[in-house]
Amino acid sequence: MLRSFVFWSSLPVVAVQALRVRRNALRMTPAEGPDSGSVGSGPPLRLLAIGDSIIAGVGASTLATALVGRTAEAMAALSGRTVHWRAIGRSGINSTDMLDELVPRLPAESVDVFVVSIGVNDVTALTRTARWKKNLDALLLALASHSPGAVVAMAGIPPLREFPLLPHPLRSVIGYRGESLDRILRDTIAAHSCSVHVPVEFEAQENRFSQDGFHPSEASYTEFGRAMAEHIVSRLPANSLTPR
């Protein structure tokens, strides 16, 4: 309650600043190239990434060098299997948009792993915490229904208070809200079997960000893809891994 009060009471102070940032921010396009691919050798693993601009690969030249491709690459190395990956992403969506627009686009065939990124636009769109929690539960249930037993790896909300694009005090207020939604994300995931919260943690260095000061650089995608893969592989059945 206190965190929510602090956030909402601070909004009038930073509203003008937020509008200025939105108006002047560099607009970057999604990654180019195919939205699917394969990497590695051995028995197949099917990976589907779904979500916001991180899944769309903003900040990377191609999806193969964005989060989905780097996660698949690291999974293949760790598991000794061929990872067939596909991305369904759109920049700017929040959790309500995801349920309305992207979940209906899930392919008919089941998958072994979901990689999910959602939440930053819920912070900026001022999604209420109750709605955020309700949407998360609905999303996790939809993914479990689509592919029973699949590992669902959900990226945590990044430390927005570290983002160069955001000036003070907006950076602190938005960062505070991001931490609140990430706490709900982590607690919600804990109640769903086969799901794992993958925290986004980094030091605010220039090479961590793309030109807009908001989206990851390709170096960050590589690092986070490796962390994502480690969490995923630790959840796969031991008998599904090929010794390397």
N, C-alpha and C positions, 0 to 999 in steps of 0.2 A: 504493500500500500504506500509506504513512504517513497520508494523509488518511483512509483507511478505519479505520485503527487509532485515530486521534484521535477520530473520530466514535463508534465503538462503545464505546470506553473512557469517553466522556463521558456516555453515556446514563444510567447509574445516578444521576448527579448531577442531571440535569434531568427525570427521569421523573415525579416528583411534581408538578413545575411544569407539565409537559405535560398531565397528567391534570386539573389545576386549570383550565388554559386551556380544554381541551375541554369541561369541565363547565359553565363559566360563559360561554362565548362566545355572542354573539348569533347566533341562527339566522335566516338570511335566505333568502327563497324565490327560485326562478328568475324570470326576467323573464316578464311576461305577454304576451298578444297572439299573433298568428299565428307559426308556426315557419318561414314562408317569405314571400318577397316579391320585388319587382322594383324597380329604380331605374335611371334614365338613359334614353338613347335610342341607337338604332343597332343593329348586329348583336348577337345574344345571346352572352353568356358565362354559363356555368353554374357556380355556386359552391356547394360543400357544406362546411359547418363541422361538425366532429365532435370530441367530447371531453368535458371536465369542466365544472365550474361556470362557467368563463369562456365556454364555448360555450352553456351554459344561460342565460347572461346575468345571473347573480347580481350585484346591485349596480346594475342598470339597470331602468328601469320596463318597457321592452319590448325585444324582440330587435332591433327596428329601431334602438334607441339603444345596443345592446350591441356586442360585437366584430364579430359577423357582419354586422349591418346597417351599421355604420360602415365596415367594410372594403369592403362592396359599394358603398356611396355614394362612397368615395374611388376605388375601381377604375373606376366609371362615369365619374367626372370625368377621370381620368387616361387612360383608354383610348378614350373616345368611343364606348362601347358600352353596351347594356342588360345589367345584371347581374341574373340571376335567382338568388336565394340561398335556401338552406334550412339549418336547423340541426338536428343530432341530438346532444343533449348531456344529461348527467346529473351532478348535483352529487355529489361524493364518490368518483367512480370513479378507479381507478388503471389502469396500462397492461394488467394482466391482465384486469380487468373490461372494459376497452374492447374487447379482442380477443374476449372471450366474449359480450358483450352488445350492443355498438354496431356492430361491423363486420358482424355478420349482418343488421343493419337497413339496410345501404346500399341505396339504391334500385336498381332494375334498370338504369335508364338511366345512361350514363356522364356525367361532368362534365369541365369544363375546369380547375377549380381546387379543391383541398382546402385548408381552413384547419383546423389541428389544434392543440388545447391539451391537454396531458397531462403529468404529472410531479410536480406539487406533492403530490398524494396518494400518489405513490410515495415521496416524501421522508417524509411523516408516517406512512406505513404500513410504513416500514423495508424497502422492497423492496431486495433485494441487487443490487449493480451488475451481476452476470452475468445475472440475470433481467431487469433493466431493458434491457440491451443486446439480449438475445434477443427481448424483446417489441417493441422498436423496429424491429428488422430485420423481424420478422413483420408488423408494422403497415404499414411502408413497402412491403413486397412485396405485401400484400393490396390496398393502395390503387393501386399500379401495375398490378396485375392487373385491378382493377375498371375503371380508366380509364387505359389506356396513354397516356403522353405528357402527362397532366395535371400541372400545377404543384402540388406539395405544400409548403405553407408551414406550418412548425411553429413555434409560439411557444416561445421559450426559457423556462426556468424563471426566474421573477422573483427579484429580490434579497430573499430572505426575511429577511435580517438587518435590513432596513429597515421591516418590517411593524409597525405600532403595537400590534397585538393581542399580539404575542409579547414577553414580558419577558426581560430578561437573567438568566442566561446562555443560556436556551433559544434566544433569538433568534440568538445567535452560532453555536450548535451546529447548529441547523436550517439557518441560512444557509450554513454550511460544507458541509453535505451537499447542499443545493440546487446549489451551485456545482459539486460533483463530478458530480452527475447531469446538469447542463447541459453540462458538458464532454464527457461520453459522448454526449449527444444531438447536439451539434455535430459530433463526429467521425463518428458513425454516419450522419448526414444527408449528410456529405461523400462517402460511398461510394455514395450512391444518386443517380442522375441525375434531373433534374427536381425535386429537393427542395431546399429552402432553409430555413436556420435564421434566425428573426427574433428577435433579442435583445430582452429586456424590460429597459429601462433607464430609471430615473427618479429624481428626488430625493424623499426622504421628506417630502412636504408633506401637510397635512391634506386638501386638496381632491383628492388623488390616490386616496383610499380611500373606500369606502362606510362606512356607520355601524358595521359590525363591525370596522373596522380591519384587514381582511384582503383583501376583494375590491375590485376597482377601482370608482371612481366613474364616472359617465357621462362626465365630462370626460376621464378616463384612457382609457376605451373609444374616445372620438373620436380621441385622440392616437395610441393604439396601432393603431387601425384604419387611420389614414393611413399609418403606418410599414409595416404589413402590406401594404397595397395597393401601396406603392412597390416593395417587394421582389417582389411577385407580378408587377406589370406589367413590371418589368425582365426577367422570365423569359419573358414571352409572346413569340411570334414577332413580329418587327417588322411583317410584312405583315398581322397580325391587328388592328392598332391603327388607329383612325380619327383622322386629324388633326383637332385642335380649333382 
